[in-house]
Amino acid sequence: MNLQNFHYDVAVVGGGPSGLAAALSAARHGAKVIILERNGYLGGNAVTGLPFLGFLDKQGRQVVGGIAQEMIDSLIEIGRCAGHNRCPLHNSVTVLDPEYFKIIAMDKCREAGIDILFHCELVDVNVVNRQMTQVSVMGKGMRIDITASVFIDATGDGDAAFLAGCSFEKGQKETGLMQPPTLMFSLCGYNEEEFFHYLEQHPEDLQPAESMQVSQGYDVPYFRSHRSYVFLGLRNRLKVLNEEGCNPLNRDTLIYINSMNLGQIYVNTTRIYRCDGSDPHDLTRGEIEGMKQITQLVELLKDKIPGFQNCYISSINPSLGIRETRRFSGKKRLAIDDVVRGHIPEDTIALGSYKVDIHSSVNDSTILRDLEGPYGIPLGCLISDEIDGLLLSGRCISMDAPSLGSVRIMPTCMALGEAAGVCASLSVDQGILPAQVPVDDVVALLKEDQAILSI
């Protein structure tokens, strides 16, 4: 086995939205940075066709800026993003071109002088006297050991923290079950106007479930007003098909995201129950089940729903979209009471405002709970309280399960990543642990970089 060794100031494990922002912010503030990613691209869920939700709060105020907004601005400049659109269901929707997101993400990392290592899987970490000193990755039969002053776990599932032995929680308090993952796919040949005409004749197919809080105006005129929209509906039609035995998935809702390309949509409807995204056996089962559901769903749409008769699958995502796995213990913990009451503490390093969005892992229901305004996420939620030199970012930070239902969206995760990168760079520059970095120093740099920390 070939063995290589490298040293960096900051090592970011995971190149999804949160890891991308973490690496960029750390490097732009002077740190020597490497980003480690198991895929052959950067962006994670940002390149699946999912939109960016929750840039705006319920009142239409922008709550995320910084690197996340910079990425959107870069895409808008080349005509590959439709910008933010207020939404009665999701607060706001921002549709973008996933392929160009990959290109821009790569370009920005190269401009920042970040070293990128693709096609490597995290296999081990080294901890000495509570201090994380090394991560090890493997790819193509080669082991690569990375030492660093600070490590940022942006794997989503908290793989680095898990290997370091950090304690964690999983699942909703009531059931212990995690939100189900989805295998996303895209369809081409979709006739939007034909489908809209059907909806105009059948407004009952836009009635939300009782568990969803939706403002007025989620209708066909709204969908026609802007390319950035998410369709969620067909409950009545799918119910009838269920009763007739014509719906093999037994789903009661179709969810699709519009795209920047005419006739193309991204479908977010499959649901894999009781699937643990941190277990490779469950992931394998989920991929197989997801493929089966996609085939059945496409045939159903083509046969039964106007506007879909000429559709065909143009791509299937290379991996499941995971909503929930491990959450780790930090110096502070975000609680749902703080989220709901809109508490913004003095040590806030990112705002969230997206609805509490919890997909059931036992049935077809989804809870969408309104938030009247933004809440603040303290820096301590990103700092491991068990391992020195380890920062958490994205959906594995220190919080309870209901809070995850809001925090897990990509703009918020990018804001968390940007804060983690700033904290890491200050830790290196000042020669202290991340936990010792003054919050005021982190906040000051974030504000300089156009992050939004108050409304």
CORCOR-V262393 format. One record per residue. N is the residue number from 0. RES is the residue in one letter. PSI is psi in degrees with one decimal (NA if undefined). NEAR is the number of other ideal C-beta (glycine too) atoms within 12 Angstrom. Layout:
BEGIN
n=(N,N)
res=(RES,RES)
psi=(PSI,PSI)
near=(NEAR,NEAR)
END
This chain:
BEGIN
n=(0,1,2,3,4,5,6,7,8,9,10,11,12,13,14,15,16,17,18,19,20,21,22,23,24,25,26,27,28,29,30,31,32,33,34,35,36,37,38,39,40,41,42,43,44,45,46,47,48,49,50,51,52,53,54,55,56,57,58,59,60,61,62,63,64,65,66,67,68,69,70,71,72,73,74,75,76,77,78,79,80,81,82,83,84,85,86,87,88,89,90,91,92,93,94,95,96,97,98,99,100,101,102,103,104,105,106,107,108,109,110,111,112,113,114,115,116,117,118,119,120,121,122,123,124,125,126,127,128,129,130,131,132,133,134,135,136,137,138,139,140,141,142,143,144,145,146,147,148,149,150,151,152,153,154,155,156,157,158,159,160,161,162,163,164,165,166,167,168,169,170,171,172,173,174,175,176,177,178,179,180,181,182,183,184,185,186,187,188,189,190,191,192,193,194,195,196,197,198,199,200,201,202,203,204,205,206,207,208,209,210,211,212,213,214,215,216,217,218,219,220,221,222,223,224,225,226,227,228,229,230,231,232,233,234,235,236,237,238,239,240,241,242,243,244,245,246,247,248,249,250,251,252,253,254,255,256,257,258,259,260,261,262,263,264,265,266,267,268,269,270,271,272,273,274,275,276,277,278,279,280,281,282,283,284,285,286,287,288,289,290,291,292,293,294,295,296,297,298,299,300,301,302,303,304,305,306,307,308,309,310,311,312,313,314,315,316,317,318,319,320,321,322,323,324,325,326,327,328,329,330,331,332,333,334,335,336,337,338,339,340,341,342,343,344,345,346,347,348,349,350,351,352,353,354,355,356,357,358,359,360,361,362,363,364,365,366,367,368,369,370,371,372,373,374,375,376,377,378,379,380,381,382,383,384,385,386,387,388,389,390,391,392,393,394,395,396,397,398,399,400,401,402,403,404,405,406,407,408,409,410,411,412,413,414,415,416,417,418,419,420,421,422,423,424,425,426,427,428,429,430,431,432,433,434,435,436,437,438,439,440,441,442,443,444,445,446,447,448,449,450,451,452,453,454)
res=(M,N,L,Q,N,F,H,Y,D,V,A,V,V,G,G,G,P,S,G,L,A,A,A,L,S,A,A,R,H,G,A,K,V,I,I,L,E,R,N,G,Y,L,G,G,N,A,V,T,G,L,P,F,L,G,F,L,D,K,Q,G,R,Q,V,V,G,G,I,A,Q,E,M,I,D,S,L,I,E,I,G,R,C,A,G,H,N,R,C,P,L,H,N,S,V,T,V,L,D,P,E,Y,F,K,I,I,A,M,D,K,C,R,E,A,G,I,D,I,L,F,H,C,E,L,V,D,V,N,V,V,N,R,Q,M,T,Q,V,S,V,M,G,K,G,M,R,I,D,I,T,A,S,V,F,I,D,A,T,G,D,G,D,A,A,F,L,A,G,C,S,F,E,K,G,Q,K,E,T,G,L,M,Q,P,P,T,L,M,F,S,L,C,G,Y,N,E,E,E,F,F,H,Y,L,E,Q,H,P,E,D,L,Q,P,A,E,S,M,Q,V,S,Q,G,Y,D,V,P,Y,F,R,S,H,R,S,Y,V,F,L,G,L,R,N,R,L,K,V,L,N,E,E,G,C,N,P,L,N,R,D,T,L,I,Y,I,N,S,M,N,L,G,Q,I,Y,V,N,T,T,R,I,Y,R,C,D,G,S,D,P,H,D,L,T,R,G,E,I,E,G,M,K,Q,I,T,Q,L,V,E,L,L,K,D,K,I,P,G,F,Q,N,C,Y,I,S,S,I,N,P,S,L,G,I,R,E,T,R,R,F,S,G,K,K,R,L,A,I,D,D,V,V,R,G,H,I,P,E,D,T,I,A,L,G,S,Y,K,V,D,I,H,S,S,V,N,D,S,T,I,L,R,D,L,E,G,P,Y,G,I,P,L,G,C,L,I,S,D,E,I,D,G,L,L,L,S,G,R,C,I,S,M,D,A,P,S,L,G,S,V,R,I,M,P,T,C,M,A,L,G,E,A,A,G,V,C,A,S,L,S,V,D,Q,G,I,L,P,A,Q,V,P,V,D,D,V,V,A,L,L,K,E,D,Q,A,I,L,S,I)
psi=(130.4,132.6,131.2,154.5,137.2,155.0,140.4,162.9,-47.4,129.3,120.8,119.7,107.6,125.6,29.4,-167.7,-44.1,-45.1,-37.8,-49.6,-38.0,-46.4,-44.2,-45.1,-39.0,-45.0,-39.9,-18.0,23.3,-2.7,148.9,117.8,141.7,143.0,127.6,125.8,132.8,-22.6,-179.5,27.1,164.9,151.2,-27.2,-127.1,-14.2,-13.6,23.6,-9.6,-9.5,144.6,167.1,118.2,149.7,22.6,-31.5,151.9,-175.6,-29.5,-1.2,9.9,136.9,133.3,-6.4,130.0,-132.2,-140.1,-36.2,-46.4,-34.7,-42.5,-42.7,-43.8,-41.1,-37.9,-38.7,-39.1,-32.2,12.9,24.0,23.7,139.6,-0.4,-179.9,136.2,122.2,141.2,130.7,-18.6,-43.6,13.8,-58.4,153.6,135.5,102.0,137.5,167.0,113.2,-33.2,-39.1,-26.6,-42.9,-46.8,-47.6,-40.2,-45.0,-45.5,-43.6,-36.7,-40.8,-41.1,-32.0,-2.9,22.7,134.3,134.7,133.7,110.7,172.0,35.3,136.3,135.3,129.0,-19.4,155.9,157.6,129.2,127.3,118.0,51.0,0.0,124.0,125.3,-20.3,144.8,150.2,133.7,158.3,142.8,133.7,38.7,7.9,133.9,132.3,119.4,128.5,117.2,151.0,162.4,-36.5,139.9,139.4,116.2,104.2,33.8,-9.0,-53.5,-2.5,39.7,-39.8,-45.1,-38.4,-46.9,-25.5,-6.0,15.3,145.6,151.2,167.7,155.6,143.2,166.3,146.1,-39.2,-37.5,-21.3,0.5,149.8,155.9,141.5,145.4,169.2,142.0,107.9,152.8,163.2,147.6,137.8,164.0,14.0,133.4,95.8,-45.9,-36.6,-40.3,-41.1,-39.6,-41.5,-44.8,-36.5,-32.0,-16.2,68.5,-19.0,-19.0,4.3,11.6,124.9,163.1,156.5,-24.3,-1.4,128.1,111.5,130.6,164.2,149.9,6.4,86.4,-176.5,-43.0,-36.2,-46.1,-35.4,-17.6,-18.1,144.9,-23.9,93.3,156.2,126.7,131.4,111.3,-150.3,21.7,-42.0,-47.8,-43.7,-32.9,-44.2,-43.2,-35.3,-46.4,-29.1,-3.9,22.4,7.2,93.0,-22.8,-18.6,26.6,148.4,6.4,135.0,131.5,122.3,156.3,130.0,159.0,177.2,-6.8,128.5,135.7,3.2,137.2,160.0,128.4,127.4,50.4,-29.0,151.7,124.0,106.5,148.3,47.8,124.1,109.7,-5.8,8.5,116.9,-28.0,-43.7,-38.8,-42.6,-47.8,-40.5,-40.8,-43.5,-46.5,-39.2,-43.6,-42.8,-44.8,-38.8,-47.5,-45.7,-40.7,-43.5,-42.0,-40.2,-47.8,-45.2,-36.8,-31.0,-14.8,121.6,139.8,-12.9,-0.9,-26.0,15.1,153.2,152.3,122.2,-22.3,151.7,133.1,146.5,-12.5,161.3,146.6,113.8,128.7,-30.3,130.4,-115.7,143.9,130.1,164.9,129.2,-179.5,-29.1,167.0,128.1,127.0,150.4,-30.8,-40.0,-36.4,-49.1,-39.0,0.1,39.2,127.5,94.7,168.3,-27.2,26.3,132.6,-0.8,149.4,149.1,153.3,-0.7,153.2,156.2,107.2,104.5,114.9,131.2,142.6,10.0,-18.2,-169.4,4.7,157.5,134.1,127.2,107.4,123.9,146.6,130.7,-26.0,-178.8,162.6,160.4,144.9,118.0,151.8,-36.5,-21.4,-16.7,-6.2,117.9,134.8,8.8,-28.4,122.8,148.4,9.3,123.9,144.5,146.5,150.5,-151.0,4.2,8.5,175.7,108.0,165.5,169.9,-43.5,-36.6,-36.8,-33.3,-24.0,-41.3,-28.0,-7.2,158.6,-43.4,-42.3,-42.6,-35.5,-37.2,-39.8,-42.8,-41.7,-41.9,-40.6,-40.9,-40.6,-45.7,-42.3,-42.8,-39.1,-36.5,-44.9,-46.5,-37.8,-5.6,34.5,169.5,154.6,-36.4,-18.1,-6.0,127.2,131.2,-37.6,-34.6,-40.7,-47.0,-41.7,-44.6,-38.3,-41.7,-38.5,-32.5,17.5,22.0,150.5,118.9,-2.3,160.9,NA)
near=(13,12,13,20,18,24,21,36,35,52,52,54,54,48,48,47,45,51,56,52,56,56,54,47,51,52,37,30,37,22,37,29,45,40,54,46,38,29,29,17,30,42,42,40,45,46,39,38,38,40,48,46,44,45,44,36,35,30,19,21,24,31,42,48,33,40,47,48,30,31,46,38,23,25,37,24,14,19,15,27,35,27,27,37,34,29,39,30,38,45,46,37,40,45,41,49,35,39,26,28,41,31,23,34,41,29,21,30,38,19,16,33,22,37,29,32,36,23,19,32,27,37,24,24,36,25,24,14,10,18,24,39,26,32,46,32,36,24,23,15,12,19,23,33,30,39,27,39,34,53,56,60,53,51,45,46,40,46,37,48,46,31,31,35,21,34,19,32,26,30,29,28,18,13,19,15,24,38,38,40,40,42,39,42,37,35,39,22,23,36,24,29,17,20,35,28,16,29,32,19,15,23,19,18,31,34,22,28,26,13,23,30,24,28,22,12,17,31,26,24,17,29,34,19,20,22,30,34,39,41,42,38,38,38,31,23,33,33,23,19,27,22,13,14,10,20,30,22,30,22,35,33,40,41,38,40,44,40,37,30,28,14,23,30,42,40,46,41,42,39,38,35,29,23,36,30,39,30,21,17,13,26,25,18,22,35,28,19,26,37,25,20,34,36,22,24,41,36,22,31,40,22,18,25,36,26,27,33,21,18,32,23,27,24,24,29,34,23,28,41,43,42,38,43,36,36,40,42,30,38,30,30,29,44,25,27,16,28,38,25,16,27,25,28,25,17,29,37,50,55,45,53,41,43,38,36,38,36,40,28,32,19,20,26,24,35,26,35,24,27,36,20,26,40,39,39,49,36,42,32,46,53,45,44,26,26,38,27,41,53,61,60,60,57,51,49,52,41,42,30,36,30,40,45,36,45,53,45,41,44,52,53,48,52,52,58,57,57,57,56,54,51,53,54,40,39,38,33,24,22,13,19,27,48,30,20,36,19,31,18,26,44,31,19,31,41,21,18,30,20,39,36,38,23,24)
END
